[in-house]
Amino acid sequence: MIEALKEKETENKKARILVIDDEPQNLRLVEVKLRRDYEIVMVESGKKALHILRSGEQFDLILLDQMMPEMDGVMTYAEMQDQKLIENVPVIMATAHGSVKLATAFMKMGGANFVEKPIVDPDALKLKICQALDTAEIIKEQRRMEGEFVKIQKLESVGTLAGGIAHDFNNFLTGILGNISLAKMYIGSEDKVIERLTEAEKASLRARDLTQQLLTFSRGGVPIRKMRSIAQMLEELVVFALRGSNVRCELVIQDDLWTTNIDSGQIGQVINNVIINADQAMPEGGIIKVQAENVTSETEHALALRDENYVKITIQDQGA
């Protein structure tokens, strides 16, 4: 038991304890018994303790005497609770022999434990302190987990909402794309309008990719992969991201570039963001070099890759 007690003491060496007792002799006695293992702050009245707590000082445990003038232990503890000064802080009450009924009432108020005065067994006091600190840590962890669970529930609600919005928006885009396709059928292939319609069609397809990202999020973030030509996607993304910019793009794409199994919406968003950042890094203009090439895990020794084939995309700008 003593070994276990020493282990507990080691774990709680940095714990701060506020000791409240109106008798200087008791304060000195408690300090002598606890100062080697804990940081002790001592006050002689409930009012002074409340003042310290209101100032924002943090404590891991409070050792509170019951018999004090002006404000006894129960009154002091009640004030601490009413003013929300001791959330998650265990309080141990020190009572005179024969005050078990009072101590029981104190614990029903939320007190952690009680000790009888005079304190003659320092090990018993330390054990109760360790138990109270451990219980407070468990309660704190439980509340943290409850908070995380609430966050997860909120995310699930947002995911459901995002999925509904994405589904409706996707339906609107289907109508837009259908009408663009019909308009292109009625216009001659030489008409300049068809170029604008083609660009509108590509923009709508990119918007559809964004709705796919929302749907992916609503399903928990699992990527929806399909075989796709990364070369074609890079060309479309670069033209779209640099439209109206004074930055020029130099595309260097390997002729026999492999098709890739990707979530085109997620990958496209990443590449689009990088190109936009590169563009913003060169307000006076410049060149962005976008290169795509086939690599294997054997050729890329610096990266911890699985033994598979990859397409490597490199984006370089001339910004500072």
C-alpha positions as CSV (number, residue, x, y, z in Angstrom):
1,M,0.0,0.0,0.0
2,I,2.9,2.4,0.9
3,E,4.5,1.7,-2.5
4,A,1.2,2.4,-4.3
5,L,0.9,5.6,-2.2
6,K,4.4,6.7,-3.2
7,E,3.6,6.1,-6.9
8,K,0.4,8.3,-6.5
9,E,2.4,11.0,-4.8
10,T,5.0,11.0,-7.7
11,E,2.1,11.5,-10.2
12,N,0.7,14.5,-8.3
13,K,3.9,16.3,-7.3
14,K,2.9,19.4,-9.3
15,A,-0.7,19.6,-8.0
16,R,-1.6,22.9,-6.4
17,I,-3.6,22.7,-3.1
18,L,-5.5,25.6,-1.5
19,V,-5.6,25.1,2.3
20,I,-8.3,27.1,4.1
21,D,-8.0,27.1,8.0
22,D,-8.3,29.9,10.5
23,E,-5.9,28.3,13.0
24,P,-2.2,29.1,12.1
25,Q,-1.0,26.0,14.0
26,N,-3.2,23.8,11.7
27,L,-2.0,25.6,8.6
28,R,1.7,25.1,9.5
29,L,1.0,21.4,10.4
30,V,-0.7,20.7,7.0
31,E,2.1,22.6,5.1
32,V,4.8,20.5,6.8
33,K,3.0,17.3,5.9
34,L,2.2,18.2,2.3
35,R,4.8,20.7,1.1
36,R,7.3,18.1,-0.1
37,D,4.7,16.6,-2.6
38,Y,2.4,19.5,-3.4
39,E,2.5,23.2,-4.0
40,I,0.6,24.6,-1.0
41,V,-1.2,28.0,-0.8
42,M,-2.6,28.8,2.6
43,V,-5.3,31.3,3.7
44,E,-7.0,31.8,7.0
45,S,-10.6,32.5,6.0
46,G,-13.3,31.7,3.5
47,K,-13.5,35.3,2.3
48,K,-9.8,35.3,1.5
49,A,-10.1,32.0,-0.3
50,L,-13.0,33.4,-2.4
51,H,-11.0,36.5,-3.3
52,I,-8.1,34.3,-4.5
53,L,-10.4,32.1,-6.6
54,R,-12.1,35.2,-8.1
55,S,-8.7,36.5,-9.1
56,G,-8.3,33.6,-11.5
57,E,-5.8,31.5,-9.6
58,Q,-6.1,27.8,-10.5
59,F,-5.9,24.9,-8.0
60,D,-6.1,21.2,-8.4
61,L,-7.7,20.6,-4.9
62,I,-9.0,22.5,-1.9
63,L,-8.6,21.4,1.7
64,L,-11.3,23.3,3.6
65,D,-11.8,23.5,7.4
66,Q,-15.4,23.5,8.6
67,M,-15.1,25.5,11.9
68,M,-14.2,29.1,10.9
69,P,-15.6,32.5,12.0
70,E,-17.7,34.6,9.7
71,M,-18.0,31.9,7.0
72,D,-17.8,28.3,8.0
73,G,-16.7,25.5,5.6
74,V,-20.1,24.7,4.3
75,M,-21.0,28.4,3.6
76,T,-17.6,28.9,1.9
77,Y,-18.1,25.8,-0.3
78,A,-21.7,26.9,-1.2
79,E,-20.3,30.3,-2.3
80,M,-17.6,28.7,-4.4
81,Q,-20.3,26.6,-6.1
82,D,-22.7,29.5,-6.6
83,Q,-20.0,31.7,-8.2
84,K,-18.8,28.8,-10.3
85,L,-15.2,29.2,-8.9
86,I,-14.3,25.5,-8.5
87,E,-15.5,23.6,-11.6
88,N,-13.9,20.2,-11.7
89,V,-11.9,21.0,-8.5
90,P,-12.3,18.5,-5.7
91,V,-12.8,19.8,-2.2
92,I,-12.0,17.9,1.0
93,M,-13.4,19.1,4.3
94,A,-11.6,18.9,7.6
95,T,-14.0,18.3,10.5
96,A,-13.6,17.8,14.2
97,H,-14.2,14.3,15.6
98,G,-17.8,13.4,15.8
99,S,-18.9,15.6,12.9
100,V,-19.6,12.7,10.5
101,K,-23.2,13.8,9.9
102,L,-22.0,17.3,8.8
103,A,-19.3,15.7,6.6
104,T,-21.9,13.5,4.9
105,A,-24.1,16.5,4.2
106,F,-21.1,18.2,2.7
107,M,-20.4,15.3,0.4
108,K,-24.0,15.3,-0.7
109,M,-23.4,18.9,-1.8
110,G,-20.7,17.6,-4.1
111,G,-17.7,17.4,-1.8
112,A,-15.0,14.9,-2.7
113,N,-14.2,13.6,0.8
114,F,-13.6,14.5,4.4
115,V,-10.9,14.1,7.1
116,E,-11.1,14.2,10.8
117,K,-9.2,16.8,12.9
118,P,-6.6,16.7,14.3
119,I,-4.8,15.2,11.4
120,V,-2.5,12.6,12.9
121,D,-1.9,10.3,9.9
122,P,-0.3,12.2,7.0
123,D,-0.4,9.1,4.8
124,A,-4.2,8.7,5.2
125,L,-4.6,12.4,4.2
126,K,-2.3,12.0,1.2
127,L,-4.2,8.9,0.1
128,K,-7.5,10.8,0.2
129,I,-5.9,13.7,-1.8
130,C,-4.6,11.2,-4.4
131,Q,-8.0,9.5,-4.7
132,A,-9.8,12.9,-5.1
133,L,-7.3,14.1,-7.8
134,D,-7.7,10.8,-9.7
135,T,-11.5,11.0,-9.5
136,A,-11.4,14.6,-10.7
137,E,-9.2,13.6,-13.7
138,I,-11.6,10.8,-14.6
139,I,-14.6,13.1,-14.5
140,K,-12.7,15.7,-16.6
141,E,-11.9,13.1,-19.2
142,Q,-15.5,11.9,-19.3
143,R,-16.7,15.5,-19.8
144,R,-14.1,15.9,-22.6
145,M,-15.3,12.8,-24.3
146,E,-18.9,13.9,-23.9
147,G,-17.9,17.2,-25.6
148,E,-16.3,15.3,-28.4
149,F,-19.4,13.2,-28.9
150,V,-21.5,16.4,-29.1
151,K,-19.1,17.7,-31.8
152,I,-19.4,14.5,-33.7
153,Q,-23.2,14.7,-33.6
154,K,-23.1,18.3,-34.9
155,L,-20.8,17.2,-37.7
156,E,-23.2,14.5,-38.6
157,S,-26.0,17.0,-38.7
158,V,-23.9,19.3,-40.9
159,G,-23.0,16.4,-43.1
160,T,-26.7,15.5,-43.6
161,L,-27.4,19.1,-44.4
162,A,-24.5,19.3,-46.8
163,G,-25.6,16.1,-48.5
164,G,-29.1,17.5,-49.0
165,I,-27.9,20.8,-50.5
166,A,-25.4,19.0,-52.8
167,H,-28.1,16.7,-54.0
168,D,-30.4,19.6,-54.9
169,F,-27.6,21.6,-56.4
170,N,-26.6,18.6,-58.5
171,N,-30.1,18.4,-59.9
172,F,-30.0,22.1,-60.9
173,L,-26.6,21.6,-62.6
174,T,-28.1,18.6,-64.5
175,G,-30.7,20.9,-66.0
176,I,-28.1,23.6,-66.8
177,L,-25.8,21.0,-68.5
178,G,-28.7,19.5,-70.4
179,N,-29.8,22.9,-71.8
180,I,-26.2,23.8,-72.7
181,S,-25.9,20.5,-74.7
182,L,-29.1,21.2,-76.5
183,A,-28.0,24.8,-77.4
184,K,-24.8,23.4,-78.8
185,M,-26.8,21.1,-81.0
186,Y,-28.7,24.0,-82.5
187,I,-25.7,26.2,-83.2
188,G,-23.2,25.6,-86.0
189,S,-19.8,24.3,-85.1
190,E,-18.2,27.5,-86.5
191,D,-20.3,29.8,-84.4
192,K,-18.3,31.7,-81.8
193,V,-21.1,31.2,-79.3
194,I,-20.3,27.5,-79.1
195,E,-16.9,28.3,-77.5
196,R,-18.6,30.2,-74.7
197,L,-21.2,27.4,-74.3
198,T,-18.3,24.9,-74.0
199,E,-16.6,27.0,-71.3
200,A,-20.0,27.3,-69.5
201,E,-20.3,23.5,-69.7
202,K,-16.8,23.0,-68.3
203,A,-17.5,25.4,-65.4
204,S,-20.8,23.6,-64.7
205,L,-18.9,20.3,-64.6
206,R,-16.4,21.7,-62.1
207,A,-19.3,22.9,-60.0
208,R,-20.6,19.4,-60.1
209,D,-17.3,18.2,-58.8
210,L,-17.7,20.6,-55.9
211,T,-21.1,19.1,-55.1
212,Q,-19.5,15.7,-55.2
213,Q,-17.1,16.9,-52.5
214,L,-20.1,17.9,-50.3
215,L,-21.6,14.5,-50.9
216,T,-18.3,12.9,-49.9
217,F,-18.2,15.0,-46.7
218,S,-21.8,14.0,-45.9
219,R,-20.8,10.3,-46.2
220,G,-17.9,10.7,-43.7
221,G,-15.2,11.9,-46.1
222,V,-14.5,8.6,-47.9
223,P,-13.1,9.5,-51.4
224,I,-15.1,8.5,-54.4
225,R,-12.4,7.2,-56.8
226,K,-12.6,6.7,-60.6
227,M,-10.1,6.1,-63.3
228,R,-9.3,9.5,-64.8
229,S,-6.8,11.2,-67.1
230,I,-4.9,13.6,-65.0
231,A,-3.4,15.3,-68.1
232,Q,-6.8,16.5,-69.3
233,M,-7.8,17.6,-65.8
234,L,-4.6,19.6,-65.4
235,E,-5.2,21.5,-68.7
236,E,-8.7,22.4,-67.7
237,L,-7.8,23.5,-64.2
238,V,-4.9,25.7,-65.3
239,V,-7.1,27.5,-67.9
240,F,-9.9,28.0,-65.4
241,A,-7.6,29.2,-62.5
242,L,-5.6,31.6,-64.5
243,R,-8.4,33.2,-66.5
244,G,-7.9,37.0,-66.7
245,S,-4.4,36.7,-65.0
246,N,-1.2,38.1,-66.3
247,V,0.6,34.9,-65.3
248,R,1.3,32.3,-68.0
249,C,1.4,28.6,-67.4
250,E,3.9,26.2,-68.9
251,L,2.5,22.6,-69.0
252,V,5.0,19.8,-69.3
253,I,3.1,16.5,-69.4
254,Q,4.6,13.1,-70.2
255,D,3.2,11.7,-73.4
256,D,2.3,8.3,-72.0
257,L,1.1,9.6,-68.7
258,W,-0.8,6.9,-66.7
259,T,-4.4,7.2,-65.9
260,T,-5.1,7.5,-62.2
261,N,-7.6,6.2,-59.7
262,I,-8.6,9.4,-57.9
263,D,-11.4,11.4,-56.5
264,S,-11.2,14.1,-59.2
265,G,-13.2,16.6,-57.1
266,Q,-10.7,16.5,-54.2
267,I,-7.6,16.3,-56.3
268,G,-8.9,19.1,-58.6
269,Q,-9.6,21.3,-55.6
270,V,-6.0,20.8,-54.2
271,I,-4.4,21.6,-57.6
272,N,-6.7,24.6,-58.2
273,N,-5.8,26.1,-54.8
274,V,-2.0,25.6,-55.4
275,I,-2.2,27.3,-58.8
276,I,-4.2,30.2,-57.4
277,N,-1.6,30.6,-54.6
278,A,1.2,30.6,-57.1
279,D,-0.7,33.2,-59.2
280,Q,-1.1,35.5,-56.2
281,A,2.6,35.1,-55.4
282,M,3.4,36.9,-58.7
283,P,1.3,40.1,-58.9
284,E,3.7,41.5,-61.6
285,G,3.3,38.4,-63.7
286,G,5.4,35.4,-64.4
287,I,5.4,31.7,-65.3
288,I,3.9,28.8,-63.5
289,K,5.4,25.5,-64.5
290,V,3.1,22.5,-64.1
291,Q,4.8,19.1,-64.7
292,A,3.2,15.6,-64.6
293,E,5.3,12.4,-65.0
294,N,5.1,8.7,-64.2
295,V,7.1,7.5,-61.2
296,T,7.4,4.4,-59.2
297,S,8.2,3.7,-55.5
298,E,11.7,2.7,-56.7
299,T,12.4,6.0,-58.3
300,E,11.1,8.1,-55.4
301,H,13.3,6.9,-52.6
302,A,12.8,10.0,-50.4
303,L,9.1,9.2,-50.0
304,A,7.7,6.3,-48.0
305,L,5.5,5.0,-50.8
306,R,3.9,1.6,-51.3
307,D,5.2,-0.5,-54.1
308,E,2.9,0.9,-56.8
309,N,2.9,3.2,-59.8
310,Y,2.3,6.9,-59.3
311,V,1.8,10.1,-61.3
312,K,3.9,12.9,-59.8
313,I,2.6,16.5,-60.2
314,T,5.1,19.4,-59.7
315,I,4.0,23.0,-59.6
316,Q,6.6,25.7,-59.6
317,D,6.2,29.5,-59.6
318,Q,8.6,32.5,-59.8
319,G,7.2,34.3,-56.7
320,A,9.3,35.5,-53.9
